[in-house]
Amino acid sequence: MYNKAILMGRLARDPELKTTPNGVSVCTFSIAVDRRYQGKDEEKKTDFFNIVAWRQLGEFVCKYFSKGRSILVEGELQNRSYTDKDGITRYITEVNAHSVHFTGEQKDSSPAPQTTGGKASKASTTVDTEEADEEYPF
């Protein structure tokens, strides 16, 4: 079996960092990705994808990315269900991020990676997500 998603787009909202009751960091955000094909006389269409990043990867995203910033996400698609406040079961598909990358754009209002010795720190990060199957407590 094979499940891999690679998306490049712009953050549609600021990333949100939470901590599970077990003390695990989890960051959620969504990215807007323009479709490649558009018919004659059609407006550009955009799809929005929900992304989840766990532990250090999630902390990295919250520290260096914000709404409007371009990002490349690699991960896998996952489905999950939850019961909303009205008792209705909802289903959601999201990308469980394994790594994120800067796309080379410069944006004055976003924080830049820290530099050491004249070199920029790691421009992407990968985190082991083996235990990322935990249920969301919120």
Secondary structure, 3 states (H helix, E strand, C coil): CCCCEEEEEEECCCCEEEECCCCCEEEEEEEEEECCCCCCCCCCCEEEEEEEEEHHHHHHHHHHCCCCCEEEEEEEEEEEEEECCCCCEEEEEEEEEEEEECCCCCCCCCCCCCEECCEECCCEEECCCCCCCCCCCC
